[in-house]
Structure formats: structure tokens, C-alpha cells
């Protein structure tokens, strides 16, 4: 029997309702399955970078490279290199490092110990705090000048083995002019006449630093009231006066000799001048000695 138009319309509506309902059920099941799946959550946390202590000062012989290649002037036997000049240009402060461990290990480059496995004791063999002049910083490592032969010797140390600080001045000693001048940056702030070494025992030239400030037991003796140890070593004496041939700036009981070559390599000053120099030459102060 043929369907009437009314019955056909009812059948079409019923079919449309069933289809829409099926779509709704299918969509809900798909969404539930999607919600049950594990999702990857991505998050980011931005923190300020922690910077290592900044090395102050500027030296034209250093660079900002992060390479660990050993310097070309490295002595393969000792693992030590020799520093270049400190200036010019002259910054108005420099960085010194005080040892805070009993023994400071030396490295020929960051992470590579010197072949001898050498360490430096703190305190020193003389009983004083071990001090370095910082020449370069590379992450957790410092390239430092040390108080050892050869003159100007440098090595790498761990920055965690030292506490760093700054010194304000540098000292220039002119052997020909027999003159010592203290500078803050480019400005001279103190000058005095001196008596350097004789021709047979000359004062060594080069870039050094002060490492020990002390009072001799007899302020009226040949070393005067104060002595400032400098990390330069005599090229003539391997040892002198019970020491290792390291030079010093000190007072004198022969002030009439000031202004002429008179010492075995040390730099003599009038007692009033060495007394004035002491507060200007903290441990770690660069000392440049020229002809």
C-alpha cells in the first residue's frame, strides 16, 4: 500500500531525530575518550642568571675567550706560564685574591692540573696569608699571578679556593730615575726617591705585585720600620739572607745612599717614605719595575 504524504513526513522527522541523537552520543564519547588521554603540560620558569664575582680592572694582554687551550708561553715541565704587562691603560682598581683553603692547587688551564701536581700552602712558608693578583676570570676559574719563580709566573686556580677583593693603586719603579711612584688610575698620588740594586745585583724588571707587608724586628736596622715583599726574584741570587731571593721594598739605616744604586736587588726608601707607602700598597697591589 502506498504511503500517504503525512506518514512520509513523520518518518522523515523520526529519522532526522535518530541521526542527530547518534551524532551527539558519538561526540560525547569521543570527547570523553580525549579527556581520558594523558596530556603533556609545558611550563617555563625564568630565574635571573647567577653571575660569578666580576674581576675588576683591564689588561691588554687578556681576552674574553672561553677556550681552555694552554697559553703558548706555557712551560710544559711546570705547567706555569709567564704573564704579560699589566698596563697601560691603567684601571683605577685591580683584583686580588686571598686563599681561604690550606693548600691551593695550581692548574695549567681550567680543569687541567700542572704536571707536577703542585699546590701552594696557606699560610705561606713565612707564615703569612697567601695572596694572588688576578689576571683573568673564566667562569669558576681564575688565572692568577703567583709568588713563585719564574718572574711573572701565572697559573689557574679554582675561584672557590679564594676570596676576591679590589686594590686601588699600582706602583711604578723606575730604576734609571731612582724613583717610585704610586698611581691611582693614571694619576700619581705619591712619589719618592729610592736606592735600587747595583749593576752586579740588579733589581729585576717586570710586572709583579705586593704579597706581604711586615714590620722588621728592628725598626732602626737595615730594613727600617716596614718591609713590602714584591713577587719578583733576583736574577743573581737563588737565596739571600735566609730567604729565596725574593725582592722587597723596605726602609734603610743608610738614608745617604738613597738616589743611587746601593742594594742587592731590593728597593730601599727613606724610613718616612716607606711609612707613607704602607697604606697605599695593600697585598695584591701591582708593582711594575722598568729600567
ChimeraX commands (.cxc) that place a marker at each C-alpha (Angstrom):
marker #1 position 0.00,0.00,0.00 radius 0.5
marker #1 position 1.46,3.41,-0.88 radius 0.5
marker #1 position 2.39,5.78,2.00 radius 0.5
marker #1 position 0.45,8.98,2.42 radius 0.5
marker #1 position 2.32,12.34,2.41 radius 0.5
marker #1 position 1.65,12.80,6.14 radius 0.5
marker #1 position 3.10,9.42,7.04 radius 0.5
marker #1 position 6.18,10.13,4.88 radius 0.5
marker #1 position 6.83,13.41,6.69 radius 0.5
marker #1 position 6.51,11.68,10.10 radius 0.5
marker #1 position 9.02,9.03,9.01 radius 0.5
marker #1 position 11.49,11.67,7.81 radius 0.5
marker #1 position 11.33,13.65,11.08 radius 0.5
marker #1 position 11.81,10.49,13.14 radius 0.5
marker #1 position 14.85,9.51,11.07 radius 0.5
marker #1 position 16.36,13.01,11.44 radius 0.5
marker #1 position 15.93,12.93,15.26 radius 0.5
marker #1 position 17.62,9.50,15.47 radius 0.5
marker #1 position 20.54,10.71,13.35 radius 0.5
marker #1 position 21.11,13.84,15.39 radius 0.5
marker #1 position 20.95,11.84,18.62 radius 0.5
marker #1 position 23.54,9.40,17.29 radius 0.5
marker #1 position 25.86,12.27,16.44 radius 0.5
marker #1 position 25.51,13.74,19.93 radius 0.5
marker #1 position 26.24,10.40,21.60 radius 0.5
marker #1 position 29.25,9.78,19.35 radius 0.5
marker #1 position 30.65,13.27,20.01 radius 0.5
marker #1 position 30.27,12.89,23.75 radius 0.5
marker #1 position 32.03,9.53,23.69 radius 0.5
marker #1 position 34.90,11.00,21.60 radius 0.5
marker #1 position 35.30,13.96,23.95 radius 0.5
marker #1 position 35.32,11.64,26.99 radius 0.5
marker #1 position 37.96,9.46,25.40 radius 0.5
marker #1 position 40.02,12.57,24.56 radius 0.5
marker #1 position 39.67,13.86,28.11 radius 0.5
marker #1 position 40.85,10.50,29.47 radius 0.5
marker #1 position 44.08,10.63,27.44 radius 0.5
marker #1 position 47.27,11.87,29.19 radius 0.5
marker #1 position 48.25,15.42,28.18 radius 0.5
marker #1 position 51.75,16.89,28.10 radius 0.5
marker #1 position 51.96,20.08,30.13 radius 0.5
marker #1 position 54.71,22.53,29.21 radius 0.5
marker #1 position 55.83,25.18,31.71 radius 0.5
marker #1 position 58.77,27.56,31.92 radius 0.5
marker #1 position 60.35,29.22,34.91 radius 0.5
marker #1 position 62.51,32.24,34.32 radius 0.5
marker #1 position 65.09,32.99,37.00 radius 0.5
marker #1 position 67.77,35.66,36.93 radius 0.5
marker #1 position 71.16,34.27,35.95 radius 0.5
marker #1 position 73.60,33.89,38.83 radius 0.5
marker #1 position 76.77,35.66,37.84 radius 0.5
marker #1 position 80.24,34.77,39.23 radius 0.5
marker #1 position 82.19,37.51,41.04 radius 0.5
marker #1 position 83.32,40.03,38.48 radius 0.5
marker #1 position 87.01,40.58,38.01 radius 0.5
marker #1 position 87.78,44.27,38.05 radius 0.5
marker #1 position 90.46,46.00,36.02 radius 0.5
marker #1 position 91.60,45.69,32.44 radius 0.5
marker #1 position 94.79,44.30,30.97 radius 0.5
marker #1 position 95.55,44.48,27.28 radius 0.5
marker #1 position 97.14,41.03,27.17 radius 0.5
marker #1 position 93.97,39.14,28.21 radius 0.5
marker #1 position 90.81,38.32,26.30 radius 0.5
marker #1 position 87.24,37.28,26.99 radius 0.5
marker #1 position 87.53,33.94,25.21 radius 0.5
marker #1 position 86.24,30.85,26.99 radius 0.5
marker #1 position 88.70,28.44,25.44 radius 0.5
marker #1 position 90.77,26.21,27.71 radius 0.5
marker #1 position 93.69,25.96,25.32 radius 0.5
marker #1 position 97.00,26.30,27.16 radius 0.5
marker #1 position 98.85,29.58,26.53 radius 0.5
marker #1 position 101.74,29.48,24.05 radius 0.5
marker #1 position 104.28,30.51,26.73 radius 0.5
marker #1 position 103.39,27.54,28.92 radius 0.5
marker #1 position 106.36,25.69,30.39 radius 0.5
marker #1 position 105.48,22.01,29.78 radius 0.5
marker #1 position 107.63,20.88,32.70 radius 0.5
marker #1 position 105.99,23.06,35.35 radius 0.5
marker #1 position 102.65,23.91,33.77 radius 0.5
marker #1 position 103.24,27.59,34.59 radius 0.5
marker #1 position 103.05,30.44,32.11 radius 0.5
marker #1 position 104.51,33.94,32.31 radius 0.5
marker #1 position 102.26,36.99,32.43 radius 0.5
marker #1 position 102.45,39.90,30.08 radius 0.5
marker #1 position 102.42,43.59,31.06 radius 0.5
marker #1 position 99.67,44.86,33.33 radius 0.5
marker #1 position 99.23,48.22,31.60 radius 0.5
marker #1 position 98.78,50.73,30.11 radius 0.5
marker #1 position 95.90,51.51,30.05 radius 0.5
marker #1 position 95.67,51.67,33.83 radius 0.5
marker #1 position 92.36,50.96,35.58 radius 0.5
marker #1 position 91.63,52.61,38.91 radius 0.5
marker #1 position 91.38,49.29,40.72 radius 0.5
marker #1 position 92.68,45.74,40.39 radius 0.5
marker #1 position 91.55,42.38,41.76 radius 0.5
marker #1 position 93.46,40.45,44.40 radius 0.5
marker #1 position 92.59,37.00,45.76 radius 0.5
marker #1 position 93.19,35.74,49.30 radius 0.5
marker #1 position 93.44,31.99,49.81 radius 0.5
marker #1 position 90.74,30.52,52.07 radius 0.5
marker #1 position 91.90,26.88,51.95 radius 0.5
marker #1 position 95.01,25.24,53.44 radius 0.5
marker #1 position 96.50,24.40,50.03 radius 0.5
marker #1 position 95.70,25.97,46.68 radius 0.5
marker #1 position 96.10,23.61,43.72 radius 0.5
marker #1 position 97.63,25.01,40.53 radius 0.5
marker #1 position 96.32,24.24,37.04 radius 0.5
marker #1 position 97.93,24.89,33.66 radius 0.5
marker #1 position 94.46,25.54,32.22 radius 0.5
marker #1 position 90.96,25.25,33.71 radius 0.5
marker #1 position 90.47,21.67,34.89 radius 0.5
marker #1 position 93.97,20.51,33.92 radius 0.5
marker #1 position 96.40,20.28,36.89 radius 0.5
marker #1 position 100.03,21.28,36.41 radius 0.5
marker #1 position 102.20,18.22,35.61 radius 0.5
marker #1 position 103.92,18.38,38.99 radius 0.5
marker #1 position 100.63,18.37,40.90 radius 0.5
marker #1 position 101.95,21.40,42.74 radius 0.5
marker #1 position 100.00,23.24,45.41 radius 0.5
marker #1 position 100.80,26.42,47.34 radius 0.5
marker #1 position 100.44,26.37,51.14 radius 0.5
marker #1 position 98.29,28.84,53.04 radius 0.5
marker #1 position 99.72,30.37,55.17 radius 0.5
marker #1 position 102.97,30.68,53.22 radius 0.5
marker #1 position 106.22,29.16,54.47 radius 0.5
marker #1 position 106.93,32.55,56.05 radius 0.5
marker #1 position 103.66,32.33,57.98 radius 0.5
marker #1 position 101.68,34.93,56.01 radius 0.5
marker #1 position 98.38,34.83,54.14 radius 0.5
marker #1 position 98.71,33.52,50.57 radius 0.5
marker #1 position 97.74,36.28,48.11 radius 0.5
marker #1 position 97.39,36.32,44.32 radius 0.5
marker #1 position 96.93,39.01,41.68 radius 0.5
marker #1 position 94.03,38.08,39.40 radius 0.5
marker #1 position 94.74,38.50,35.70 radius 0.5
marker #1 position 91.69,36.83,34.16 radius 0.5
marker #1 position 88.41,35.11,35.06 radius 0.5
marker #1 position 86.78,32.24,33.19 radius 0.5
marker #1 position 83.58,31.00,34.82 radius 0.5
marker #1 position 84.65,29.22,38.03 radius 0.5
marker #1 position 88.37,29.63,37.32 radius 0.5
marker #1 position 90.86,32.42,37.86 radius 0.5
marker #1 position 94.16,32.96,36.10 radius 0.5
marker #1 position 96.41,34.45,38.75 radius 0.5
marker #1 position 99.94,35.68,39.08 radius 0.5
marker #1 position 101.75,33.79,41.86 radius 0.5
marker #1 position 104.68,34.49,44.18 radius 0.5
marker #1 position 106.96,31.91,42.60 radius 0.5
marker #1 position 109.74,31.71,40.05 radius 0.5
marker #1 position 109.98,32.37,37.15 radius 0.5
marker #1 position 109.29,36.08,37.42 radius 0.5
marker #1 position 105.72,36.82,36.36 radius 0.5
marker #1 position 104.62,33.18,36.77 radius 0.5
marker #1 position 100.90,32.57,36.38 radius 0.5
marker #1 position 98.63,29.58,36.87 radius 0.5
marker #1 position 94.91,28.82,37.02 radius 0.5
marker #1 position 93.17,28.20,40.34 radius 0.5
marker #1 position 89.61,27.43,41.42 radius 0.5
marker #1 position 87.69,30.55,42.36 radius 0.5
marker #1 position 86.21,28.60,45.29 radius 0.5
marker #1 position 89.70,28.43,46.87 radius 0.5
marker #1 position 89.96,32.20,47.33 radius 0.5
marker #1 position 88.09,35.32,48.38 radius 0.5
marker #1 position 88.44,38.18,45.92 radius 0.5
marker #1 position 88.71,41.88,46.70 radius 0.5
marker #1 position 89.98,45.00,44.99 radius 0.5
marker #1 position 93.03,47.19,45.48 radius 0.5
marker #1 position 93.02,50.81,44.40 radius 0.5
marker #1 position 96.57,51.62,43.28 radius 0.5
marker #1 position 99.56,50.43,41.31 radius 0.5
marker #1 position 103.24,51.17,41.82 radius 0.5
marker #1 position 105.81,52.12,39.17 radius 0.5
marker #1 position 109.52,51.85,39.99 radius 0.5
marker #1 position 111.89,53.47,37.50 radius 0.5
marker #1 position 115.40,52.13,38.08 radius 0.5
marker #1 position 117.18,54.68,35.89 radius 0.5
marker #1 position 115.40,57.61,37.54 radius 0.5
marker #1 position 115.75,56.00,41.02 radius 0.5
marker #1 position 112.11,56.84,41.61 radius 0.5
marker #1 position 109.00,55.12,42.97 radius 0.5
marker #1 position 105.55,56.47,42.10 radius 0.5
marker #1 position 102.14,55.31,43.29 radius 0.5
marker #1 position 99.27,55.84,40.85 radius 0.5
marker #1 position 95.52,55.70,41.22 radius 0.5
marker #1 position 94.48,55.05,37.66 radius 0.5
marker #1 position 96.55,57.45,35.58 radius 0.5
marker #1 position 97.01,59.97,38.42 radius 0.5
marker #1 position 100.19,59.95,40.52 radius 0.5
marker #1 position 99.40,60.23,44.24 radius 0.5
marker #1 position 102.82,59.62,45.86 radius 0.5
marker #1 position 106.44,59.72,44.72 radius 0.5
marker #1 position 109.78,59.19,46.42 radius 0.5
marker #1 position 113.45,58.62,45.61 radius 0.5
marker #1 position 114.80,55.09,46.03 radius 0.5
marker #1 position 118.02,53.10,46.00 radius 0.5
marker #1 position 117.72,50.08,43.68 radius 0.5
marker #1 position 120.17,47.24,43.09 radius 0.5
marker #1 position 123.71,47.69,41.90 radius 0.5
marker #1 position 125.00,46.62,38.47 radius 0.5
marker #1 position 126.27,43.32,39.92 radius 0.5
marker #1 position 122.97,42.56,41.71 radius 0.5
marker #1 position 120.31,44.45,39.77 radius 0.5
marker #1 position 116.68,44.81,40.72 radius 0.5
marker #1 position 114.67,42.58,38.34 radius 0.5
marker #1 position 112.32,44.28,35.92 radius 0.5
marker #1 position 108.82,43.12,35.10 radius 0.5
marker #1 position 105.22,43.08,36.32 radius 0.5
marker #1 position 104.81,41.91,39.91 radius 0.5
marker #1 position 102.59,42.56,42.94 radius 0.5
marker #1 position 102.92,43.06,46.69 radius 0.5
marker #1 position 102.24,39.92,48.71 radius 0.5
marker #1 position 103.50,40.55,52.27 radius 0.5
marker #1 position 103.57,43.68,54.44 radius 0.5
marker #1 position 105.55,43.30,57.63 radius 0.5
marker #1 position 107.46,45.13,60.38 radius 0.5
marker #1 position 111.11,44.08,60.80 radius 0.5
marker #1 position 112.05,43.27,64.37 radius 0.5
marker #1 position 114.49,46.21,64.50 radius 0.5
marker #1 position 112.97,49.41,63.03 radius 0.5
marker #1 position 116.41,51.04,63.17 radius 0.5
marker #1 position 118.09,48.23,61.28 radius 0.5
marker #1 position 118.95,47.86,57.59 radius 0.5
marker #1 position 115.28,47.22,56.62 radius 0.5
marker #1 position 113.81,50.17,58.51 radius 0.5
marker #1 position 110.34,50.16,60.09 radius 0.5
marker #1 position 108.48,48.39,57.25 radius 0.5
marker #1 position 109.09,45.87,54.50 radius 0.5
marker #1 position 106.87,45.22,51.50 radius 0.5
marker #1 position 107.55,41.92,49.80 radius 0.5
marker #1 position 107.28,42.02,45.99 radius 0.5
marker #1 position 106.80,38.88,43.87 radius 0.5
marker #1 position 109.96,39.48,41.83 radius 0.5
marker #1 position 113.02,37.30,42.30 radius 0.5
marker #1 position 116.67,38.17,41.89 radius 0.5
marker #1 position 118.28,37.00,38.67 radius 0.5
marker #1 position 121.58,36.73,40.56 radius 0.5
marker #1 position 120.72,35.16,43.91 radius 0.5
marker #1 position 118.77,31.95,44.33 radius 0.5
marker #1 position 118.78,32.67,48.05 radius 0.5
marker #1 position 119.77,35.66,50.12 radius 0.5
marker #1 position 119.73,36.42,53.84 radius 0.5
marker #1 position 117.98,33.16,54.63 radius 0.5
marker #1 position 115.28,33.80,52.01 radius 0.5
marker #1 position 114.65,32.60,48.47 radius 0.5
marker #1 position 115.97,35.65,46.64 radius 0.5
marker #1 position 112.60,37.43,46.55 radius 0.5
marker #1 position 112.95,41.20,46.49 radius 0.5
marker #1 position 111.23,43.76,48.69 radius 0.5
marker #1 position 110.67,47.48,49.11 radius 0.5
marker #1 position 111.90,48.48,52.55 radius 0.5
marker #1 position 113.35,51.23,54.70 radius 0.5
marker #1 position 117.00,51.75,55.49 radius 0.5
marker #1 position 119.52,52.84,58.09 radius 0.5
marker #1 position 121.66,54.39,55.34 radius 0.5
marker #1 position 119.48,57.24,54.02 radius 0.5
marker #1 position 122.50,58.90,52.45 radius 0.5
marker #1 position 122.52,56.17,49.79 radius 0.5
marker #1 position 119.02,56.94,48.54 radius 0.5
marker #1 position 119.12,58.11,44.92 radius 0.5
marker #1 position 121.90,55.77,43.83 radius 0.5
marker #1 position 122.26,52.03,43.13 radius 0.5
marker #1 position 123.13,50.51,46.50 radius 0.5
marker #1 position 121.23,47.29,47.24 radius 0.5
marker #1 position 121.49,43.59,46.43 radius 0.5
marker #1 position 118.28,43.85,44.38 radius 0.5
marker #1 position 115.75,45.24,46.84 radius 0.5
marker #1 position 114.40,48.78,46.61 radius 0.5
marker #1 position 115.37,50.94,49.57 radius 0.5
marker #1 position 113.46,54.01,50.71 radius 0.5
marker #1 position 113.84,56.57,53.45 radius 0.5
marker #1 position 112.03,55.41,56.56 radius 0.5
marker #1 position 109.47,58.22,56.41 radius 0.5
marker #1 position 108.74,57.31,52.79 radius 0.5
marker #1 position 108.23,53.59,53.41 radius 0.5
marker #1 position 105.92,54.52,56.29 radius 0.5
marker #1 position 103.86,56.67,53.92 radius 0.5
marker #1 position 103.82,53.92,51.26 radius 0.5
marker #1 position 102.45,51.16,53.51 radius 0.5
marker #1 position 98.74,52.20,53.42 radius 0.5
marker #1 position 98.93,52.69,49.64 radius 0.5
marker #1 position 100.34,49.23,48.86 radius 0.5
marker #1 position 97.93,46.64,50.19 radius 0.5
marker #1 position 98.66,42.98,49.42 radius 0.5
marker #1 position 97.87,42.39,45.76 radius 0.5
marker #1 position 98.89,45.86,44.58 radius 0.5
marker #1 position 100.56,45.64,41.13 radius 0.5
marker #1 position 104.21,46.68,41.01 radius 0.5
marker #1 position 105.80,47.44,37.64 radius 0.5
marker #1 position 109.60,47.79,37.57 radius 0.5
marker #1 position 111.22,49.29,34.48 radius 0.5
marker #1 position 114.78,50.28,33.56 radius 0.5
marker link #1:1,2 radius 0.2
marker link #1:2,3 radius 0.2
marker link #1:3,4 radius 0.2
marker link #1:4,5 radius 0.2
marker link #1:5,6 radius 0.2
marker link #1:6,7 radius 0.2
marker link #1:7,8 radius 0.2
marker link #1:8,9 radius 0.2
marker link #1:9,10 radius 0.2
marker link #1:10,11 radius 0.2
marker link #1:11,12 radius 0.2
marker link #1:12,13 radius 0.2
marker link #1:13,14 radius 0.2
marker link #1:14,15 radius 0.2
marker link #1:15,16 radius 0.2
marker link #1:16,17 radius 0.2
marker link #1:17,18 radius 0.2
marker link #1:18,19 radius 0.2
marker link #1:19,20 radius 0.2
marker link #1:20,21 radius 0.2
marker link #1:21,22 radius 0.2
marker link #1:22,23 radius 0.2
marker link #1:23,24 radius 0.2
marker link #1:24,25 radius 0.2
marker link #1:25,26 radius 0.2
marker link #1:26,27 radius 0.2
marker link #1:27,28 radius 0.2
marker link #1:28,29 radius 0.2
marker link #1:29,30 radius 0.2
marker link #1:30,31 radius 0.2
marker link #1:31,32 radius 0.2
marker link #1:32,33 radius 0.2
marker link #1:33,34 radius 0.2
marker link #1:34,35 radius 0.2
marker link #1:35,36 radius 0.2
marker link #1:36,37 radius 0.2
marker link #1:37,38 radius 0.2
marker link #1:38,39 radius 0.2
marker link #1:39,40 radius 0.2
marker link #1:40,41 radius 0.2
marker link #1:41,42 radius 0.2
marker link #1:42,43 radius 0.2
marker link #1:43,44 radius 0.2
marker link #1:44,45 radius 0.2
marker link #1:45,46 radius 0.2
marker link #1:46,47 radius 0.2
marker link #1:47,48 radius 0.2
marker link #1:48,49 radius 0.2
marker link #1:49,50 radius 0.2
marker link #1:50,51 radius 0.2
marker link #1:51,52 radius 0.2
marker link #1:52,53 radius 0.2
marker link #1:53,54 radius 0.2
marker link #1:54,55 radius 0.2
marker link #1:55,56 radius 0.2
marker link #1:56,57 radius 0.2
marker link #1:57,58 radius 0.2
marker link #1:58,59 radius 0.2
marker link #1:59,60 radius 0.2
marker link #1:60,61 radius 0.2
marker link #1:61,62 radius 0.2
marker link #1:62,63 radius 0.2
marker link #1:63,64 radius 0.2
marker link #1:64,65 radius 0.2
marker link #1:65,66 radius 0.2
marker link #1:66,67 radius 0.2
marker link #1:67,68 radius 0.2
marker link #1:68,69 radius 0.2
marker link #1:69,70 radius 0.2
marker link #1:70,71 radius 0.2
marker link #1:71,72 radius 0.2
marker link #1:72,73 radius 0.2
marker link #1:73,74 radius 0.2
marker link #1:74,75 radius 0.2
marker link #1:75,76 radius 0.2
marker link #1:76,77 radius 0.2
marker link #1:77,78 radius 0.2
marker link #1:78,79 radius 0.2
marker link #1:79,80 radius 0.2
marker link #1:80,81 radius 0.2
marker link #1:81,82 radius 0.2
marker link #1:82,83 radius 0.2
marker link #1:83,84 radius 0.2
marker link #1:84,85 radius 0.2
marker link #1:85,86 radius 0.2
marker link #1:86,87 radius 0.2
marker link #1:87,88 radius 0.2
marker link #1:88,89 radius 0.2
marker link #1:89,90 radius 0.2
marker link #1:90,91 radius 0.2
marker link #1:91,92 radius 0.2
marker link #1:92,93 radius 0.2
marker link #1:93,94 radius 0.2
marker link #1:94,95 radius 0.2
marker link #1:95,96 radius 0.2
marker link #1:96,97 radius 0.2
marker link #1:97,98 radius 0.2
marker link #1:98,99 radius 0.2
marker link #1:99,100 radius 0.2
marker link #1:100,101 radius 0.2
marker link #1:101,102 radius 0.2
marker link #1:102,103 radius 0.2
marker link #1:103,104 radius 0.2
marker link #1:104,105 radius 0.2
marker link #1:105,106 radius 0.2
marker link #1:106,107 radius 0.2
marker link #1:107,108 radius 0.2
marker link #1:108,109 radius 0.2
marker link #1:109,110 radius 0.2
marker link #1:110,111 radius 0.2
marker link #1:111,112 radius 0.2
marker link #1:112,113 radius 0.2
marker link #1:113,114 radius 0.2
marker link #1:114,115 radius 0.2
marker link #1:115,116 radius 0.2
marker link #1:116,117 radius 0.2
marker link #1:117,118 radius 0.2
marker link #1:118,119 radius 0.2
marker link #1:119,120 radius 0.2
marker link #1:120,121 radius 0.2
marker link #1:121,122 radius 0.2
marker link #1:122,123 radius 0.2
marker link #1:123,124 radius 0.2
marker link #1:124,125 radius 0.2
marker link #1:125,126 radius 0.2
marker link #1:126,127 radius 0.2
marker link #1:127,128 radius 0.2
marker link #1:128,129 radius 0.2
marker link #1:129,130 radius 0.2
marker link #1:130,131 radius 0.2
marker link #1:131,132 radius 0.2
marker link #1:132,133 radius 0.2
marker link #1:133,134 radius 0.2
marker link #1:134,135 radius 0.2
marker link #1:135,136 radius 0.2
marker link #1:136,137 radius 0.2
marker link #1:137,138 radius 0.2
marker link #1:138,139 radius 0.2
marker link #1:139,140 radius 0.2
marker link #1:140,141 radius 0.2
marker link #1:141,142 radius 0.2
marker link #1:142,143 radius 0.2
marker link #1:143,144 radius 0.2
marker link #1:144,145 radius 0.2
marker link #1:145,146 radius 0.2
marker link #1:146,147 radius 0.2
marker link #1:147,148 radius 0.2
marker link #1:148,149 radius 0.2
marker link #1:149,150 radius 0.2
marker link #1:150,151 radius 0.2
marker link #1:151,152 radius 0.2
marker link #1:152,153 radius 0.2
marker link #1:153,154 radius 0.2
marker link #1:154,155 radius 0.2
marker link #1:155,156 radius 0.2
marker link #1:156,157 radius 0.2
marker link #1:157,158 radius 0.2
marker link #1:158,159 radius 0.2
marker link #1:159,160 radius 0.2
marker link #1:160,161 radius 0.2
marker link #1:161,162 radius 0.2
marker link #1:162,163 radius 0.2
marker link #1:163,164 radius 0.2
marker link #1:164,165 radius 0.2
marker link #1:165,166 radius 0.2
marker link #1:166,167 radius 0.2
marker link #1:167,168 radius 0.2
marker link #1:168,169 radius 0.2
marker link #1:169,170 radius 0.2
marker link #1:170,171 radius 0.2
marker link #1:171,172 radius 0.2
marker link #1:172,173 radius 0.2
marker link #1:173,174 radius 0.2
marker link #1:174,175 radius 0.2
marker link #1:175,176 radius 0.2
marker link #1:176,177 radius 0.2
marker link #1:177,178 radius 0.2
marker link #1:178,179 radius 0.2
marker link #1:179,180 radius 0.2
marker link #1:180,181 radius 0.2
marker link #1:181,182 radius 0.2
marker link #1:182,183 radius 0.2
marker link #1:183,184 radius 0.2
marker link #1:184,185 radius 0.2
marker link #1:185,186 radius 0.2
marker link #1:186,187 radius 0.2
marker link #1:187,188 radius 0.2
marker link #1:188,189 radius 0.2
marker link #1:189,190 radius 0.2
marker link #1:190,191 radius 0.2
marker link #1:191,192 radius 0.2
marker link #1:192,193 radius 0.2
marker link #1:193,194 radius 0.2
marker link #1:194,195 radius 0.2
marker link #1:195,196 radius 0.2
marker link #1:196,197 radius 0.2
marker link #1:197,198 radius 0.2
marker link #1:198,199 radius 0.2
marker link #1:199,200 radius 0.2
marker link #1:200,201 radius 0.2
marker link #1:201,202 radius 0.2
marker link #1:202,203 radius 0.2
marker link #1:203,204 radius 0.2
marker link #1:204,205 radius 0.2
marker link #1:205,206 radius 0.2
marker link #1:206,207 radius 0.2
marker link #1:207,208 radius 0.2
marker link #1:208,209 radius 0.2
marker link #1:209,210 radius 0.2
marker link #1:210,211 radius 0.2
marker link #1:211,212 radius 0.2
marker link #1:212,213 radius 0.2
marker link #1:213,214 radius 0.2
marker link #1:214,215 radius 0.2
marker link #1:215,216 radius 0.2
marker link #1:216,217 radius 0.2
marker link #1:217,218 radius 0.2
marker link #1:218,219 radius 0.2
marker link #1:219,220 radius 0.2
marker link #1:220,221 radius 0.2
marker link #1:221,222 radius 0.2
marker link #1:222,223 radius 0.2
marker link #1:223,224 radius 0.2
marker link #1:224,225 radius 0.2
marker link #1:225,226 radius 0.2
marker link #1:226,227 radius 0.2
marker link #1:227,228 radius 0.2
marker link #1:228,229 radius 0.2
marker link #1:229,230 radius 0.2
marker link #1:230,231 radius 0.2
marker link #1:231,232 radius 0.2
marker link #1:232,233 radius 0.2
marker link #1:233,234 radius 0.2
marker link #1:234,235 radius 0.2
marker link #1:235,236 radius 0.2
marker link #1:236,237 radius 0.2
marker link #1:237,238 radius 0.2
marker link #1:238,239 radius 0.2
marker link #1:239,240 radius 0.2
marker link #1:240,241 radius 0.2
marker link #1:241,242 radius 0.2
marker link #1:242,243 radius 0.2
marker link #1:243,244 radius 0.2
marker link #1:244,245 radius 0.2
marker link #1:245,246 radius 0.2
marker link #1:246,247 radius 0.2
marker link #1:247,248 radius 0.2
marker link #1:248,249 radius 0.2
marker link #1:249,250 radius 0.2
marker link #1:250,251 radius 0.2
marker link #1:251,252 radius 0.2
marker link #1:252,253 radius 0.2
marker link #1:253,254 radius 0.2
marker link #1:254,255 radius 0.2
marker link #1:255,256 radius 0.2
marker link #1:256,257 radius 0.2
marker link #1:257,258 radius 0.2
marker link #1:258,259 radius 0.2
marker link #1:259,260 radius 0.2
marker link #1:260,261 radius 0.2
marker link #1:261,262 radius 0.2
marker link #1:262,263 radius 0.2
marker link #1:263,264 radius 0.2
marker link #1:264,265 radius 0.2
marker link #1:265,266 radius 0.2
marker link #1:266,267 radius 0.2
marker link #1:267,268 radius 0.2
marker link #1:268,269 radius 0.2
marker link #1:269,270 radius 0.2
marker link #1:270,271 radius 0.2
marker link #1:271,272 radius 0.2
marker link #1:272,273 radius 0.2
marker link #1:273,274 radius 0.2
marker link #1:274,275 radius 0.2
marker link #1:275,276 radius 0.2
marker link #1:276,277 radius 0.2
marker link #1:277,278 radius 0.2
marker link #1:278,279 radius 0.2
marker link #1:279,280 radius 0.2
marker link #1:280,281 radius 0.2
marker link #1:281,282 radius 0.2
marker link #1:282,283 radius 0.2
marker link #1:283,284 radius 0.2
marker link #1:284,285 radius 0.2
marker link #1:285,286 radius 0.2
marker link #1:286,287 radius 0.2
marker link #1:287,288 radius 0.2
marker link #1:288,289 radius 0.2
marker link #1:289,290 radius 0.2
marker link #1:290,291 radius 0.2
view
